[in-house]
Structure formats: C-alpha cells, structure tokens
C-alpha cells in the first residue's frame, strides 16, 4: 500500500467513527443499549462496503462500475 492509500483508509475509518458517534447521539435506543460508537461505525462500514452494498449493486450496475465494491474501494480492504 502506498502512503496515500493508508492516509485515505485512515480518513475513511475516522469518517465511519464520526458517523457512529452521530448515530449514537441521535438514536435513543442505541444509547440505552450502551452500544459503542466504534461498533455502530463498523456496522455502517460493513453495510456500505463490498459485503452488503457491493453484493446488492453488482447485478444492477455491472462489473466495471465503481459501486461494485460499495462505497469503500477495494484497495483499502486489501492487506499486503
């Protein structure tokens, strides 16, 4: 991985953590269950990544589309 890819991956992680924090503040039942923001952010990342959104959109948009991997590019997911 290049330093640019690592930097963007960290930005994505921070963004999902902020989304998790925002959801935890806004959704009362998540507060009542004491669900951490990191767990919520990780679940959101799972939903918009290639595991869920990518599998749902792949038959619709084709293999050459950006959304085959969901919102998260595959270069951020691969570890070398």
C-alpha positions in Angstrom: 0.0 0.0 0.0 1.2 3.5 -0.8 1.2 6.3 1.8 -1.7 7.9 0.0 -3.8 4.8 0.3 -3.0 4.4 4.0 -4.0 8.1 4.6 -7.3 7.7 2.8 -8.0 4.5 4.7 -7.5 6.3 8.0 -9.8 9.1 6.8 -12.4 6.5 6.0 -12.0 5.0 9.4 -12.4 8.4 11.1 -15.4 9.2 9.0 -17.2 5.9 10.0 -16.3 6.6 13.6 -17.9 10.0 13.4 -21.0 8.6 11.7 -21.2 6.0 14.5 -20.9 8.7 17.1 -23.6 10.8 15.4 -26.0 7.9 15.2 -25.4 7.0 18.9 -26.2 10.6 19.9 -29.3 10.8 17.7 -30.8 7.3 18.2 -32.1 6.9 21.8 -32.3 3.1 21.8 -28.6 2.8 20.9 -27.8 5.0 23.9 -29.9 2.8 26.1 -28.2 -0.4 25.0 -24.7 1.3 25.6 -23.5 0.3 22.1 -20.1 1.9 21.5 -19.7 4.3 18.6 -17.0 2.2 17.1 -19.3 -0.8 16.8 -22.0 1.3 15.2 -19.5 2.8 12.8 -18.1 -0.6 11.9 -21.6 -1.9 11.2 -22.3 1.1 8.9 -19.0 0.4 7.1 -20.0 -3.2 6.7 -23.3 -2.2 5.2 -21.8 0.3 2.7 -18.8 -1.9 1.8 -18.5 -4.7 -0.7 -20.0 -7.3 1.7 -23.6 -5.8 1.5 -24.0 -2.8 -0.8 -21.5 -4.2 -3.3 -23.3 -7.6 -3.5 -26.7 -5.8 -3.9 -25.5 -3.4 -6.6 -23.2 -5.8 -8.6 -26.0 -7.3 -10.7 -27.5 -3.9 -11.3 -24.5 -1.8 -12.3 -22.1 -4.4 -13.9 -18.6 -5.4 -13.1 -16.9 -2.2 -14.4 -18.8 0.2 -12.1 -17.3 2.0 -9.1 -20.1 0.7 -6.9 -19.2 -3.0 -7.3 -17.1 -2.6 -4.2 -19.7 -0.5 -2.4 -18.6 2.9 -1.2 -15.2 1.6 0.1 -12.6 1.0 -2.6 -11.1 -2.5 -2.6 -7.6 -1.0 -2.2 -8.5 0.0 1.3 -9.6 -3.5 2.2 -6.7 -5.5 0.8 -3.8 -6.1 3.1 -0.3 -6.8 1.7 
